[in-house]
Amino acid sequence: MIGEKIKALFPSSAIILGGPEVSYNAKDVLKEYSWCDFVISGEGEYSFAFLCDAIKTGNGFDIPGVCRRSGNDFVVSEPYIAKDEPPSPYCEEYFAALNGRIAYLETSRGCPYSCAFCLSGRCGGVRFFDIKRAKHEMLLLAKSGTQTVKLVDRTFNANKARAKELWRFVIREHGKGIPENVCFHFEIAGDILDDESIEILNSAPKGSIQLEIGMQSFNEKTLAYINRKTNTEKLKENIKRLVDPENLHIHIDLIAGLPFEDMNSFAKSFDTGYYLRSNMLQLGFLKLLHGAAMRDDKEKYPCEFLKEPPYEVISTPWISKDELAVLHKTEDALERLCNSGRFTGTIDYVLEKTGLSPFDFFRNFGEYAAEKCGAFVSLDDYTKTAFEYLSSLKGINISVLKDKMICDRLCSNSFGKLPEVLKVQNPDIKKIRLSIESEEDNRRKPGIKRGFSLLQSEKAAVFADYENKDPVTGKYVLKKVYY
C-alpha cells in the first residue's frame, strides 16, 4: 500500500486515512495497519484542519471524528457531522488543476432515504447549503473550462422547491453566465418528480442538463426489503416524460445482486429499464461497504462478497456465482453496444427482427463476445465480431444489418473510416460521391472531415460531417442521399 511505503521512506510522517472506506471500521483499520497513525471518521474538513494543528503542536488529539491509538488501546470517535456548512474548496489553484476535466459540486449533504446498501442516509438527514452559495459556485465552475459540472448531492430533488429554483437558474443562465457547451449533471429520485419539475426540465436547452436516476430494481419485494421506497409505476411514467422531448441526457441504474432478485427477476427489471429508452442504462453490481446495513445484518442479508475492495457481492441465496459472472458479460455487451452509442440503431433493428428480449440478446451476445474476443479488443475487431454474430440470427437481412452498422459507425465517431467488414465494394463509389458532393446542399465545408459510404439494401449513400455533435446523444448528424 502507498501509505506503508511512505511510512517506510519517511518514518516521522503522519499517515492519515479518511472517507467512507474507513469511517465505519476505524478500529479495525488501526489494528491491521500499523503504519496508519490516524483515521478521520465522517466529514473531514474541520477534523483534518484541527488534526494538522495538533500534529504540529504535539497535543490536543481529542478531536471529534479523529480515531487513533493510545498506548495499547484505541480512541475511536463516532463519524463526525458538522453543524455548519463546510468551507468552499474552490480557488484559483483548483481551477488551474481542473484543466477542463469534470468539475464536482456539492450543494447538500446526506440523503432522506435509508437504503440498506448505501451510506448516504447515515449522515444525519439532509443538510442543504445556502442557495446563494450554490448558485455562485455553479457559475464559478461553469466558467472554469469544464464541459460537465457534476453535482454529487445524493438526492438533488429531495427538496422540490429548491431543486426547481436551481434548475430554473441553470436554464436562465444558459448562454449567459453559463457557457452554452457546459452541462450540469444531477442525481435525482425519479418517482418524486411533480408535474412542475418535469415541465421545467422539459424546457431546458438541449444538452444543458443530465439526469441520473437510480432505479436499482423493479422488483417490489426487493425494493421493500432494502428500505428503498419507490413508486415504480410513477417512476416509469416520469422517465418516459423526461426522455420524450430529447433535450436531456437521461442515465438510469440497475444493481445486480440484491435480495430476492434472481436471474428471471433481474431480466424483467433489465427489459423494463431498457424499454424506457434512456440514453444510458447502467448495470452495476452490489457492493457491501463498511457501515451499510446489508453488511452489518448478515442474517437479514445473507450473501458472499469480496473481503477486499470493492467488496462486491459474488453470490446470494437467489443468484449464483456463475449467474453473476454471466451478468458481468451482459454488462460488457451493454456498455460496448449500447451505452457507447456506437450500435444503437443496429440493436433496435436486431431486437425488432428477432423478437429477442433486450436481456436475452445482451446476455447471449455478451457470452459470445467474451469467448471470441475477450476484454481487450479494438473497436474494429469488436465490430467484426458483432457483425458475424448478428448475421447468424434468424430473421436478420444481412444487407440491411450491414447498412445499419455502417450508419451507426459513421455517426458515432469521427474516424471517418469503416472497418473492412463494413466496407461496400462498388467500383463507381468515387464517381457517385463526386456527383453527390457537387450538389450545393451536400458540399463539404473546408477543413471539416467527412465519413461517407454507400448502402447495400437501397440505392443510397450516407455521410456524416464531423463538426458538431448532438449534445444529448453525442452523435453526428447522418444524411442519406438517394442516387
C-alpha positions in Angstrom: 0.0 0.0 0.0 1.1 3.6 -0.7 0.7 4.6 3.0 3.0 1.7 4.1 5.7 2.7 1.5 5.5 6.4 2.6 5.9 5.4 6.2 9.0 3.3 5.4 10.6 6.1 3.5 9.6 8.9 6.0 9.2 7.3 9.4 8.4 10.6 11.1 5.5 11.3 8.7 1.9 11.1 10.0 -0.3 8.9 7.9 -4.0 9.9 8.0 -6.8 8.0 6.3 -10.4 9.1 5.8 -13.5 8.7 3.7 -16.3 6.1 3.6 -13.8 3.3 3.2 -12.6 3.7 6.8 -15.2 5.8 8.6 -17.2 2.8 10.0 -14.3 0.5 10.7 -11.7 2.8 12.1 -10.6 0.5 14.9 -10.1 -2.4 12.6 -8.0 -0.2 10.2 -5.8 1.0 13.0 -5.3 -2.6 14.3 -4.5 -4.0 10.9 -2.3 -1.3 9.5 0.5 -0.3 11.9 1.7 2.4 9.6 -1.6 4.3 9.9 -1.5 6.9 12.6 -5.0 8.5 12.4 -8.3 7.7 10.9 -10.8 10.5 10.3 -14.3 9.2 10.6 -17.1 11.2 8.9 -16.7 14.7 7.5 -13.1 15.8 7.3 -12.9 19.5 6.5 -12.8 20.6 10.2 -11.4 17.5 11.7 -8.5 17.4 9.3 -7.6 21.0 9.9 -7.6 20.6 13.7 -5.6 17.4 13.5 -3.0 19.1 11.4 -2.7 21.8 14.1 -2.5 19.0 16.8 0.3 17.2 14.9 2.3 20.4 14.6 2.0 21.2 18.3 2.1 17.6 19.6 -1.1 17.8 21.7 -4.8 18.2 21.7 -5.7 15.0 19.8 -9.2 14.6 21.3 -10.9 15.9 18.2 -14.4 14.9 17.0 -14.1 12.4 14.2 -10.4 11.6 14.8 -9.6 8.0 15.7 -6.1 7.0 17.0 -4.0 4.7 19.1 -3.5 5.5 22.8 -0.8 3.2 24.2 -2.2 -0.3 23.7 -5.7 0.9 23.4 -7.7 2.8 20.7 -9.6 6.1 20.8 -12.5 5.7 18.4 -14.9 8.5 17.5 -18.3 8.4 16.1 -18.4 9.7 12.5 -18.3 13.4 12.7 -21.1 15.5 11.2 -20.5 19.3 11.2 -23.3 21.7 12.2 -22.0 24.4 9.8 -21.6 24.3 6.1 -18.1 23.1 5.0 -15.8 25.7 3.6 -15.7 26.1 -0.1 -12.9 24.1 -1.8 -12.8 26.4 -4.9 -9.8 28.6 -5.5 -7.6 29.7 -8.4 -5.2 26.7 -7.8 -8.2 24.3 -8.0 -9.3 25.8 -11.3 -5.8 25.6 -12.7 -5.5 21.9 -11.7 -9.0 21.2 -13.1 -7.8 21.9 -16.6 -11.2 21.3 -18.3 -11.9 18.0 -16.6 -15.3 17.1 -15.0 -15.9 19.5 -12.1 -17.7 18.2 -8.9 -20.0 20.3 -6.8 -21.8 19.6 -3.5 -24.8 21.8 -2.6 -26.2 19.5 0.1 -25.1 16.5 2.3 -26.9 13.4 3.4 -30.0 11.7 2.0 -33.6 11.4 3.1 -33.7 7.7 2.3 -32.1 4.8 4.2 -31.3 2.2 1.5 -29.7 -0.8 3.1 -26.8 -0.9 0.6 -25.9 2.8 0.9 -24.1 5.1 3.5 -25.6 8.4 2.4 -28.6 8.1 4.7 -26.3 7.7 7.8 -25.2 11.3 7.7 -28.0 12.7 10.0 -30.5 13.6 7.4 -30.1 16.1 4.5 -28.4 19.5 5.1 -28.8 22.0 2.3 -26.1 24.6 1.8 -27.0 28.2 1.3 -28.7 28.5 -2.1 -26.9 31.8 -2.9 -23.6 29.9 -2.4 -24.9 27.1 -4.6 -25.6 29.5 -7.4 -22.3 31.3 -7.0 -20.3 28.1 -7.2 -22.3 26.8 -10.1 -21.3 29.8 -12.1 -17.7 29.6 -10.9 -17.4 26.0 -12.1 -19.3 26.6 -15.3 -16.7 29.2 -16.3 -13.7 27.1 -15.2 -13.2 25.5 -18.7 -15.0 22.3 -17.8 -17.8 20.9 -20.0 -19.6 19.0 -17.2 -20.4 20.1 -13.7 -21.5 17.0 -11.7 -23.5 17.7 -8.6 -22.8 14.9 -6.0 -25.9 15.7 -3.9 -27.3 12.2 -3.3 -30.9 13.1 -4.0 -30.8 16.5 -5.6 -34.6 16.9 -5.7 -35.2 15.8 -2.0 -36.3 19.5 -1.5 -38.5 20.0 -4.5 -38.8 23.8 -4.3 -35.0 24.2 -4.0 -34.4 21.8 -6.9 -36.8 23.8 -9.1 -35.1 27.1 -8.3 -31.7 25.7 -9.2 -32.9 24.1 -12.4 -34.5 27.4 -13.4 -31.3 29.1 -12.6 -29.3 26.8 -14.9 -31.9 27.4 -17.7 -32.0 31.1 -17.2 -28.1 31.5 -17.2 -27.5 29.1 -20.1 -25.7 31.1 -22.8 -25.1 33.9 -20.3 -23.3 33.2 -17.1 -23.1 29.6 -18.1 -21.4 28.8 -21.4 -23.6 27.0 -23.9 -21.3 24.0 -24.0 -21.5 23.3 -20.3 -23.8 20.7 -18.9 -25.0 20.2 -15.3 -25.4 16.6 -14.1 -27.9 15.9 -11.2 -28.7 12.6 -9.3 -32.4 12.5 -8.6 -35.2 10.3 -7.3 -37.4 9.9 -10.4 -40.6 8.9 -8.7 -40.9 12.1 -6.6 -40.8 14.5 -9.5 -44.0 16.5 -9.8 -45.6 17.9 -12.9 -44.0 21.4 -12.5 -40.5 19.8 -12.1 -40.9 17.9 -15.3 -42.2 20.9 -17.2 -39.2 22.9 -16.0 -36.8 20.1 -17.1 -38.5 19.7 -20.5 -37.9 23.4 -21.1 -34.2 23.2 -20.6 -31.9 24.0 -23.6 -30.8 20.8 -25.3 -27.7 19.3 -23.6 -27.7 21.8 -20.7 -28.9 19.2 -18.1 -28.2 15.5 -17.5 -30.2 13.4 -15.0 -29.0 10.2 -13.3 -32.0 8.3 -11.9 -31.3 5.3 -9.7 -33.9 2.6 -10.1 -31.8 -0.4 -8.7 -34.7 -2.8 -9.4 -38.3 -3.0 -10.4 -38.9 -6.0 -8.1 -41.3 -4.6 -5.4 -40.3 -7.2 -2.9 -36.6 -6.4 -3.4 -37.1 -2.6 -3.0 -39.2 -3.0 0.2 -36.6 -5.4 1.7 -33.7 -2.9 1.2 -35.7 0.0 2.6 -35.9 1.7 -0.8 -39.3 3.4 -1.1 -40.1 3.7 -4.8 -43.4 4.1 -6.7 -42.3 2.1 -9.7 -45.3 3.0 -11.9 -44.8 6.7 -11.2 -41.0 6.2 -11.8 -41.6 4.7 -15.3 -44.1 7.3 -16.2 -41.8 10.2 -15.2 -38.8 8.7 -17.0 -40.8 8.4 -20.2 -41.9 12.1 -19.9 -38.3 13.2 -19.4 -37.0 11.1 -22.3 -39.6 12.0 -24.9 -38.6 15.7 -25.6 -35.0 14.5 -26.3 -33.5 17.6 -24.7 -32.0 15.9 -21.6 -29.4 13.1 -21.3 -31.0 10.5 -19.1 -29.0 7.9 -17.3 -30.7 5.1 -15.3 -29.2 2.5 -13.0 -29.8 -1.2 -12.1 -28.0 -3.2 -9.4 -27.4 -6.9 -9.7 -27.1 -9.0 -6.5 -29.9 -7.5 -4.4 -32.1 -9.7 -2.2 -34.9 -11.7 -3.9 -33.5 -10.8 -7.3 -32.8 -14.0 -9.3 -32.0 -14.1 -13.0 -35.6 -14.1 -14.0 -36.5 -11.1 -11.8 -33.4 -9.3 -12.9 -34.2 -9.9 -16.6 -37.6 -8.3 -16.1 -36.0 -5.3 -14.4 -33.5 -5.0 -17.3 -36.1 -5.2 -20.0 -38.3 -2.7 -18.2 -35.3 -0.3 -17.9 -34.2 -0.8 -21.5 -37.6 0.0 -23.0 -37.7 3.3 -21.1 -35.3 4.4 -23.9 -32.9 6.4 -21.7 -29.6 7.4 -23.2 -27.8 5.1 -20.8 -28.8 2.0 -18.9 -26.1 1.2 -16.4 -25.8 -2.3 -15.0 -24.0 -2.2 -11.7 -23.1 -4.9 -9.1 -23.9 -4.7 -5.4 -21.1 -3.8 -3.1 -21.3 -4.2 0.7 -19.4 -1.2 2.1 -18.4 -1.0 5.8 -21.3 0.7 7.7 -24.0 -0.3 5.3 -27.0 -2.2 6.8 -26.6 -5.0 4.3 -23.1 -5.7 5.5 -23.9 -5.4 9.2 -27.0 -7.5 9.3 -25.7 -10.9 8.0 -28.9 -12.8 8.9 -31.3 -10.5 7.1 -28.9 -10.1 4.1 -27.1 -13.4 3.6 -24.6 -13.4 0.8 -21.0 -14.0 -0.2 -18.9 -11.0 -1.0 -15.2 -10.0 -1.6 -13.5 -9.2 1.7 -11.2 -6.7 0.0 -12.3 -3.6 -2.0 -14.6 -3.2 -3.9 -16.5 -5.6 -1.6 -18.6 -6.8 -4.5 -21.3 -9.5 -3.9 -20.3 -12.7 -5.7 -23.3 -14.9 -4.7 -26.6 -14.7 -2.8 -29.3 -17.3 -2.0 -31.1 -16.0 -5.1 -28.3 -15.8 -7.7 -25.2 -17.9 -8.1 -21.6 -17.0 -8.8 -21.9 -18.4 -12.3 -25.1 -16.3 -12.9 -23.3 -13.2 -11.7 -20.4 -14.0 -14.0 -22.9 -14.1 -16.9 -24.3 -10.7 -15.9 -20.7 -9.3 -16.0 -20.5 -10.4 -19.6 -24.0 -9.0 -20.2 -22.9 -5.7 -18.8 -19.8 -5.6 -21.0 -22.0 -6.1 -24.1 -24.5 -3.4 -22.9 -21.6 -0.9 -22.4 -19.9 -1.6 -25.8 -23.0 -1.9 -28.0 -25.5 0.5 -26.4 -24.1 2.9 -23.7 -21.2 3.7 -26.0 -23.8 5.0 -28.5 -22.0 3.1 -31.3 -24.5 0.5 -32.2 -27.9 1.7 -31.0 -29.7 1.7 -34.4 -28.3 -1.7 -35.1 -29.6 -3.1 -31.9 -33.1 -1.6 -32.4 -33.2 -3.4 -35.8 -32.0 -6.7 -34.4 -34.5 -6.7 -31.5 -37.3 -5.9 -33.8 -36.5 -8.6 -36.4 -35.5 -11.4 -34.0 -38.1 -10.9 -31.3 -35.5 -11.4 -28.6 -35.9 -9.6 -25.3 -33.2 -7.0 -24.6 -31.9 -9.0 -21.7 -31.7 -12.3 -23.7 -29.9 -10.5 -26.6 -27.2 -8.8 -24.4 -26.7 -11.9 -22.3 -26.3 -14.2 -25.4 -24.0 -11.8 -27.2 -22.1 -11.0 -24.1 -21.2 -14.6 -23.6 -20.3 -15.0 -27.3 -18.1 -11.9 -27.4 -16.3 -12.9 -24.2 -15.3 -16.2 -25.7 -14.5 -14.7 -29.2 -12.5 -11.6 -28.4 -12.1 -11.2 -24.6 -11.9 -7.9 -22.7 -9.2 -6.1 -24.7 -10.2 -5.7 -28.3 -10.2 -2.8 -30.8 -13.4 -1.2 -31.9 -12.9 -2.6 -35.5 -12.4 -6.1 -34.2 -15.4 -5.8 -31.9 -17.5 -4.6 -34.9 -16.4 -7.6 -36.9 -17.4 -9.9 -34.0 -20.8 -8.2 -33.7 -21.4 -8.4 -37.4 -20.6 -12.1 -37.5 -22.8 -12.9 -34.6 -25.8 -10.7 -35.7 -25.6 -12.1 -39.2 -26.3 -15.6 -37.9 -29.5 -14.6 -36.1 -32.8 -15.8 -37.5 -34.8 -13.0 -39.2 -31.8 -10.8 -40.0 -31.3 -9.5 -43.5 -27.5 -9.3 -43.9 -27.6 -6.3 -46.3 -29.9 -4.3 -44.0 -27.8 -5.3 -41.0 -24.6 -4.1 -42.7 -26.3 -0.8 -43.6 -27.5 -0.3 -40.0 -24.0 -0.9 -38.7 -22.5 1.5 -41.3 -24.8 4.3 -40.3 -24.1 3.7 -36.6 -20.3 3.7 -37.1 -20.3 6.8 -39.3 -22.4 8.9 -36.9 -20.9 7.8 -33.6 -17.2 8.6 -34.1 -15.1 11.0 -36.1 -12.6 8.5 -37.6 -14.4 8.7 -41.0 -13.3 5.2 -41.9 -15.2 2.0 -41.7 -13.7 -1.4 -40.7 -13.1 -3.9 -43.5 -16.1 -5.9 -42.6 -18.4 -2.9 -43.3 -16.8 -1.5 -46.4 -19.0 -1.6 -49.5 -17.3 -2.7 -52.7 -18.6 -0.7 -55.6 -16.3 0.4 -58.5 -18.4 3.5 -59.0 -18.2 4.8 -55.4 -15.8 7.7 -56.2 -18.0 8.8 -59.2 -21.2 8.6 -57.1 -19.5 10.5 -54.2 -18.3 13.3 -56.6 -21.8 13.6 -58.1 -23.5 13.8 -54.7 -21.0 16.3 -53.3 -21.3 18.5 -56.4 -24.7 19.5 -55.2 -24.7 22.6 -53.1 -26.6 21.1 -50.1 -24.1 18.2 -49.9 -20.9 20.1 -50.2 -18.3 19.5 -47.5 -17.1 22.6 -45.6 -13.4 23.3 -45.9 -11.4 21.7 -43.1 -14.3 19.5 -41.9 -13.7 15.8 -42.1 -16.5 13.6 -43.6 -17.3 9.9 -43.3 -19.0 8.5 -46.4 -20.4 5.2 -47.6 -22.8 3.6 -50.0 -25.6 1.4 -48.7 -26.3 -2.1 -49.9 -30.0 -2.6 -49.2 -31.1 0.5 -51.2 -29.6 2.8 -53.8 -28.4 5.4 -51.4 -25.4 6.9 -49.8 -24.9 8.2 -46.3 -22.4 10.7 -44.9 -21.6 12.5 -41.6 -19.6 15.7 -41.2 -17.5 15.7 -38.1 -18.3 19.2 -36.9 -20.9 19.3 -34.2 -22.1 16.5 -32.0 -25.7 16.3 -30.7 -25.2 17.4 -27.1 -27.6 14.8 -25.8 -26.7 11.7 -27.8 -23.1 12.6 -28.6 -23.8 11.6 -32.3 -23.1 13.5 -35.5 -25.9 14.2 -38.0 -26.1 11.5 -40.7 -27.5 12.5 -44.0 -28.9 10.0 -46.6 -28.9 10.8 -50.3 -30.5 8.7 -53.0 -28.8 8.4 -56.3 
